[in-house]
């Protein structure tokens, strides 16, 4: 049985091991940043759909290869394949997209219902966008707005719950050299509180800080191809602590929760 998880030691190991994994994978990080810059630059021209699609695919491949390299360093292994990790990542992304779609759809429908019940605007009269926006702003100061906020928080909590339960799918996939997603679900059972607290320091904090920094610095870049390229590169640079700590967190959790190897079958006779 896996030992109890100590949140503080988990956070410390996640950051320490994640930062140590940077040097062996720096070239993949640079390639990923350049491809993200190129992809972002291609989006500046709506007519470059084919180029945008190709660069998106290359950036995804570089990101998966960076992730594979980080996990190999963190797990001290040479196992894992690009295809198996890409397969697992796509499966999780599609699953989250499916869940998020229904959560957003429900929140949107619930918001319309709350706006109608509040009486702040007559939706049947087909008001203009400015009137609806003004009514939405006033909605949050009413009990109807509070109900909408609670529903949105419940939806976010549901996504966070699934994220934590699937936390170690990537390191297990790398260790086993084959895609493992929902088979990791039982391993995190009953450990959500320490994992959630650790995730705040290794996922949430560096992610929010990186996005804010990228937004603030990117706002000073010109609206040109070079400016768009710079924003894509800067996004990866500012999110590097999130990438390192996040991979370190998943790997450190895997070390604590990984299943015991199955005993070899006894020989007969």
N, C-alpha and C positions, 0 to 999 in steps of 0.2 A: 504494500500500500504506500502511495506517495506521501512524503512528509508534509506537515503543514506549511503553507506558504507564508513567509515573512515579507510583508510589503516593502519595508525599508531596504532589506538586502536585495530584493528583486529589482527595485529601482536602481540601486547602486550598480548591480551587475549589468543591468540593461545598458546604462550609459557607459560604463567602463568598457565592456566588451564591444559595444557598438562603435565607440570611437576608435578602439584598437583595430576594428575591421576596415577602417577607412583606407589606410595606406595600401593594402594589397589590392584594393578595388578602385583606386582613384581614377585610373584610366577609363574604366567603364562608367564611372560617375561623370567624367568630363564628356564622354561620348553621348551619354544620355542627356546632359545639359545642352549640348550643341544641337542634337536632334530635336529636342523640345523647343529650342529657339527657332530652328528652321521650320518646324511645324507651325508655331505661333506666327511666324512671319508670313507663311503661306496663306493663313486665314485672313490676312489683310486684303486679299484680292479674291472676291467670290468666284471669279472665273477659273481659279486654279484648283478645282475640285480634285482632279486626278493626282496632282502633286501633293495636295493636303492629305489625301488618303494614303499615299505611299509613305509620306513622312510620319504620319500617325502610326502606321504599321511598324516602321523602323524604330520609332521612339518606344513603342510598346515592347518590341523585341529587346532593345537595349536596356529598358527598365527591368525586364524579367531577367536578363543576363546579369545585370547589376545585383538584383535580389539573390540570384543563384550564387554569385560570388560571395556576397555578404554571408549567406547562410553556410556556405562551405567553410568560410573562415571562422564563423561563430561556433559551428559544430565540429570543427577540426576533422573534416571529411572531404573526400574527393567524389562522393556519390552525388546523385541528383542529375537530372537532365533538363535542358531548356524546355523541351516539349512537355514534359510532365508538369513542370512548375507553371508553364503558360496555361496548360489545360486546367490546372487547379485554380489559378487566378481568374480565368475566364468563367469557370463554373461559379465561383463565389461572386464575381461581379454581376453575372446574370441573375443569380439568386437574390442579391441585394437590390438589384434594379427592379426585379419583380415585386419584392416586398415594398420597396420605397414607392413604387408607382401607386400601389393600392393605398398606402398610408397618405401620400400626397393627395390622391383623388378623394379619399374620405375626408381629409382635413379641409380641402377646398369646398366640397359639398356641405360640410358642417359649417364652414365659415359663411357660405351664402345663406344657409338656413338661419344662423345667428343674426346675420345682418338684416334679414327680412323680419325676424321676430322682434328685433330691437326697435323697429319703427323709425330708424334714423333716415331711411331712404325707401322710397316706393319702387321696388325693382320691377313691378308690373308696368310701371309707366316708362320703362326703358330710359333711365336717366343717362346723362353723358358720363364719360370716364372721370372727369374732374369731380363731379358730384359724388360718384361712388367712392373715389379715393378719399374724399373729405369725410364721408360717412364711416369708412373703414378706420380712419385715424381716430375718430371719436368713439368707435366701438370698444376699443381696448380699455376705456375708462368705465365700462359698464359690466354688470354681471355676465352678459352675453360674451363680451370679450374675454373675461376671465375663464369662462367655460371653453372658449376656443383655444386659449393658451394651454389649459390643462390637457386638452385633446392632443395638441401639437407636442407637448412634453411627453405624453404617453406614447406617441408614435416614435419620438426620438429614443425613448427608453427601450422600445421594442427593437429598434435597430442596434442599439448599444448591447442589448442582451444577446442578440444573434452574433454580433461581432466578437464578444468575449467568449461565447461558447465555441466559436470556430477559430479562436486565436492561434492555435498551433498547427493549423492545416498546412502551412507552407514549410516549416521545418520538418514535419513528418513526411511531407511529400519529397523533400530533398533527401532525407535520411533513407527513405524506402525506394527512391528512384522511380516512384509511380504516384499518380495523383491520389491524394487522400483528402477528402473534404469532410463529409458528414460522419465518417468513421471516427473523427476526433471529438465529436460532440460529448460522449460520456466522460472523457478524461477531465473536463473542466467542471463537471457537476459538483455543486456544493462549494465552489471556490470563487464565486463571482465577486464577493465583497473585496478581498485582497487584490484580485485582478483588476477590478474597477478602479480602486485607489491607485494602483501602480500605473494603470493606463492614463490617468490624469496627468501624471508627471512624464510619461514617455511618449504618449500619443497626442492627447488633447493640447497640452501646453505648448510643445514645440510646433504643432500643426497650426494653431491659432496665431502664435507669434510669427511664424514664417509667412503665413498668408498676409498678415497685417504689414509686415516689413516689405514684402514684395509689392504690395499695393501702394504703399507710401513712396517707395523709391521709384517704382515703375511709373507713377503719375508724373514724374519729372522728365521722362523720356519722350521724344517727339513722336508724333503720329505718322511715322514712316516705316519702311520695311526694316531698317536698322533698329528703330525703336521697338517694334514688335518682336524682333529677334532678341533684343536685349531683355525684354520682359520675360520671354520664355526661359532664357538662361538664368536670369535672376531668380525666377520662381524655384528652379531646382536648387540653386545655391542656398537660398533662404530656407528651403525645406530639407536640406541635408541633415541637420540635427534630428528632424522628425524621422527621416529614413533610417539613420543609424540607430537612434534609440528605439524606434519601433521594431526593427529587425532584432536588436539586442533583447528587447522585451519578450518577443515571441520565442527566441532561442532559449533565453533563460527560463521561461515558463516550460518549454519543452523538456529541458533538462530535469525539471522537478516533477513533471507529470507524465513523462513518456512511459508507455506500457512496458512491463517486463518481457524480455524475449521468451518466446514459447519454447518449452523444453523439447529437446530432440526426442523422437520416438524411440522407445527401447527396442533393441534388437531381439528377435525371437530365435531361441535355440542355439 
